[in-house]
């Protein structure tokens, strides 16, 4: 017997978000993740909206720049500035003890995997922990094992 899985609709819930220079070094993007989808938005500032009595208010709006389907459920996400890179990369941890470092490739308009790590031990399920001042790192859920990137 064969098992078949077909996703009828993309996930609509947002589980993680990061504000970083993902697509371009000149502007920041809002990167959101929902289950197995990654969406990248550009924030457009100074959009004029006409109000009731000839008064104008300024607002921002989001414009979707890219979307990516991933194979696996995202468990945590963080952005990191790699040495020598002008754009930020994303650290993505997945349900089956995997950690991927990905960046946007402007030549193919797709994600490029820079590094992929797999932890075979069942107790080493990965969750990310990162701070702007320190290098990004990840740890298992029970916090007994810590590895640094």
Protein Blocks (a to p, Z undefined) as FASTA:
>chain_A
ZZddddfbacfbdfbdcdddfkbmkbccddddehjaccdddddehiacddfkopacdddd
dddfbdcddedddfbdcddddehiabdcdddddfkopacdddddfklopacdfbdcddfb
fklcccddddfkbccddddfklmaccdZZ
